[in-house]
């Protein structure tokens, strides 16, 4: 029978967010008009969220280190978030590393990356390449996409700093991602939020699995299993277990990481529900593989 008890090893959370709305500007959280958000109503996120809040949500889970993922801070000053995180880390001891924001097609990208590199926390950057709203509308070569020559010139600067690349893009753009990985083999790529498999129809899931296969063929691509919530629906193992298991089967346990995406994924389920689901989904795997998924891979990829 599968073991459903918590594992004794420590957990690293490679994707979480902090924000202080009383001090800093995040357009999507501070502006009165909400933005389009894949989980629907996110008004409950418009509150300060700092390490004590995160640790309260995590409860008894043995989370020993976290990686802060850029939280769409004021785009006029991407490096401001990194400077602020250093203050947070000095005060609370969290986070232990950071994935910063960088806009590869902007003229200031070299300066922004240099500023991020001054911080001992920075391990890489996250970027949202231009994307189509659906698989049927996906085209190659669009402005601001992973095919855009200017975007790629900015991307090429990552290797100078040994920065990894967290990419948030829907699965129908993973063909472009695979080519990017092949063309820049020295840069570690991490797909975030499981490549956004929101549509759970049979056809869409078949497309998602095929796209993951294409990306996984490149050895410098890893993936974070997170962001599995859907608007108005609770996080359940029934809904998400097959997604989790397919992702691990395609990428292998050595290139997958479980991540909370808190507080955002709190819109879909509690920390305990989500991590309990992760644990249950892989309860039949050997302990050494479970440790990779919850701890070791994050330590290696984010150099913790």
URWO-V457703 format. One record per residue. N is the residue number from 1. RES is the residue in one small letter. PHI is phi in radians with two decimals (none if undefined). D_FIRST is the distance of its C-alpha to the first C-alpha in whole Angstrom. Layout:
((N/RES/PHI/D_FIRST) (N/RES/PHI/D_FIRST))
This chain:
((1/x/none/0) (2/x/-1.14/4) (3/x/-1.47/6) (4/x/-1.89/9) (5/x/-1.37/12) (6/x/-1.02/15) (7/x/-1.28/16) (8/x/-1.36/19) (9/x/-1.35/21) (10/x/-1.24/23) (11/x/-1.99/24) (12/x/-1.93/27) (13/x/-1.74/28) (14/x/-1.57/30) (15/x/-2.81/31) (16/x/-2.55/33) (17/x/-2.27/36) (18/x/-2.14/39) (19/x/-2.74/42) (20/x/-2.19/45) (21/x/-1.29/47) (22/x/-1.39/50) (23/x/-2.01/51) (24/x/-2.22/50) (25/x/-1.87/50) (26/x/-2.11/47) (27/x/-0.88/49) (28/x/-1.24/46) (29/x/-1.75/45) (30/x/-1.75/49) (31/x/-1.25/51) (32/x/-1.12/51) (33/x/-1.48/50) (34/x/-1.23/47) (35/x/-1.65/46) (36/x/-1.15/43) (37/x/-2.31/40) (38/x/-1.17/37) (39/x/-1.68/35) (40/x/1.50/38) (41/x/-1.13/40) (42/x/-2.09/39) (43/x/-1.03/42) (44/x/-1.20/39) (45/x/-1.44/39) (46/x/-1.43/43) (47/x/-2.61/43) (48/x/-1.07/42) (49/x/-2.43/39) (50/x/-2.23/39) (51/x/-0.88/37) (52/x/-1.07/37) (53/x/-1.17/36) (54/x/-1.07/33) (55/x/-1.18/32) (56/x/-1.11/32) (57/x/-1.12/30) (58/x/-1.21/27) (59/x/1.06/27) (60/x/-1.43/25) (61/x/-1.07/23) (62/x/-1.52/24) (63/x/-1.55/27) (64/x/-1.74/29) (65/x/-2.57/31) (66/x/-2.36/32) (67/x/-1.99/34) (68/x/-1.42/36) (69/x/-1.73/37) (70/x/-0.86/40) (71/x/-2.05/41) (72/x/0.99/44) (73/x/-1.09/46) (74/x/-0.77/50) (75/x/-1.16/50) (76/x/-1.23/54) (77/x/-2.52/52) (78/x/-1.00/49) (79/x/-1.29/49) (80/x/-1.07/50) (81/x/-1.13/46) (82/x/-1.13/46) (83/x/-1.09/49) (84/x/-1.14/47) (85/x/-1.09/44) (86/x/-1.09/45) (87/x/-1.13/47) (88/x/-1.06/43) (89/x/-1.12/42) (90/x/-1.11/45) (91/x/-1.36/44) (92/x/-1.99/41) (93/x/1.50/39) (94/x/-2.12/37) (95/x/-1.42/37) (96/x/-1.77/36) (97/x/-2.82/37) (98/x/-2.48/39) (99/x/-1.90/39) (100/x/-1.63/42) (101/x/-1.69/44) (102/x/-2.63/46) (103/x/-1.93/48) (104/x/-1.12/49) (105/x/-1.55/52) (106/x/-1.50/54) (107/x/-1.21/57) (108/x/-1.65/56) (109/x/-1.10/52) (110/x/-1.12/54) (111/x/-1.16/55) (112/x/-1.10/52) (113/x/-1.09/49) (114/x/-1.10/52) (115/x/-1.18/52) (116/x/-1.03/48) (117/x/-1.18/48) (118/x/-1.27/50) (119/x/-1.62/47) (120/x/-1.20/44) (121/x/-1.37/42) (122/x/-1.24/42) (123/x/-1.98/40) (124/x/-3.09/40) (125/x/-2.33/41) (126/x/-1.92/40) (127/x/-2.47/42) (128/x/-1.98/42) (129/x/-1.05/44) (130/x/-0.95/46) (131/x/-2.42/43) (132/x/-1.48/44) (133/x/-1.24/42) (134/x/-2.67/41) (135/x/-1.08/40) (136/x/-1.14/43) (137/x/-1.72/45) (138/x/-1.19/44) (139/x/-2.35/47) (140/x/-1.58/47) (141/x/1.45/50) (142/x/-1.29/50) (143/x/-1.04/52) (144/x/1.41/49) (145/x/-1.54/47) (146/x/-1.21/45) (147/x/-1.59/48) (148/x/-1.13/51) (149/x/-1.01/53) (150/x/-1.17/54) (151/x/-1.02/50) (152/x/-1.18/49) (153/x/-1.12/52) (154/x/-1.15/50) (155/x/-1.05/47) (156/x/-1.05/48) (157/x/-1.29/49) (158/x/-1.07/46) (159/x/-1.10/46) (160/x/-0.99/49) (161/x/-1.79/47) (162/x/1.03/43) (163/x/-1.42/42) (164/x/-1.49/39) (165/x/-2.20/39) (166/x/-1.54/37) (167/x/-1.93/37) (168/x/-1.88/37) (169/x/-2.68/37) (170/x/-1.22/36) (171/x/-1.03/34) (172/x/-1.30/37) (173/x/-1.96/39) (174/x/-1.29/37) (175/x/-1.16/39) (176/x/-1.15/42) (177/x/-1.11/39) (178/x/-1.10/38) (179/x/-1.17/42) (180/x/-1.07/42) (181/x/-1.06/40) (182/x/-1.16/42) (183/x/-1.33/45) (184/x/-2.24/44) (185/x/-1.16/41) (186/x/-1.45/42) (187/x/-1.87/41) (188/x/-1.28/37) (189/x/-1.90/36) (190/x/-2.22/33) (191/x/-1.31/32) (192/x/-1.71/32) (193/x/0.96/30) (194/x/1.04/28) (195/x/1.12/31) (196/x/1.01/32) (197/x/-1.49/30) (198/x/-1.27/31) (199/x/-1.40/32) (200/x/-1.76/29) (201/x/-1.17/31) (202/x/-1.03/30) (203/x/-1.14/33) (204/x/-1.14/32) (205/x/-1.17/29) (206/x/-1.13/30) (207/x/-1.14/33) (208/x/-1.10/31) (209/x/-1.10/28) (210/x/-1.09/31) (211/x/-1.16/33) (212/x/-1.09/30) (213/x/-1.06/30) (214/x/-1.11/34) (215/x/-1.18/34) (216/x/-1.19/31) (217/x/-1.17/33) (218/x/-1.63/35) (219/x/-1.18/34) (220/x/-1.64/35) (221/x/-1.98/33) (222/x/-2.12/30) (223/x/-2.57/28) (224/x/-1.76/27) (225/x/-1.56/25) (226/x/-2.93/26) (227/x/1.10/29) (228/x/-1.63/26) (229/x/-1.23/28) (230/x/-2.37/30) (231/x/-0.97/34) (232/x/1.30/33) (233/x/-2.08/29) (234/x/-1.30/27) (235/x/-1.29/24) (236/x/-2.32/21) (237/x/-1.15/17) (238/x/-1.03/18) (239/x/-1.32/22) (240/x/-1.83/21) (241/x/-0.99/17) (242/x/-1.09/19) (243/x/-1.11/22) (244/x/-1.05/20) (245/x/-1.19/18) (246/x/-1.10/21) (247/x/-1.05/23) (248/x/-1.19/21) (249/x/-1.12/21) (250/x/-1.38/24) (251/x/-1.57/25) (252/x/1.50/23) (253/x/-1.15/21) (254/x/-1.45/24) (255/x/-2.21/26) (256/x/-2.06/24) (257/x/-2.39/24) (258/x/-1.48/23) (259/x/-2.47/26) (260/x/-1.43/27) (261/x/0.92/30) (262/x/-1.52/31) (263/x/-1.50/33) (264/x/-1.07/33) (265/x/-1.22/30) (266/x/-1.10/30) (267/x/-1.20/32) (268/x/-1.85/29) (269/x/-3.04/26) (270/x/-1.26/26) (271/x/-0.95/25) (272/x/-1.18/22) (273/x/-1.12/21) (274/x/-1.20/21) (275/x/-1.25/20) (276/x/-1.13/17) (277/x/-1.18/17) (278/x/-0.98/17) (279/x/-1.08/14) (280/x/-1.14/12) (281/x/-1.14/13) (282/x/-2.08/13) (283/x/-1.12/9) (284/x/-1.60/8) (285/x/-1.54/12) (286/x/-1.04/13) (287/x/-1.01/14) (288/x/-1.14/18) (289/x/-1.27/17) (290/x/-1.08/16) (291/x/-1.13/19) (292/x/-0.99/21) (293/x/-1.18/21) (294/x/-1.64/21) (295/x/-2.54/24) (296/x/-1.12/25) (297/x/-1.13/26) (298/x/-1.13/28) (299/x/-1.06/30) (300/x/-1.22/31) (301/x/-1.21/32) (302/x/-1.75/34) (303/x/0.93/35) (304/x/-1.67/34))
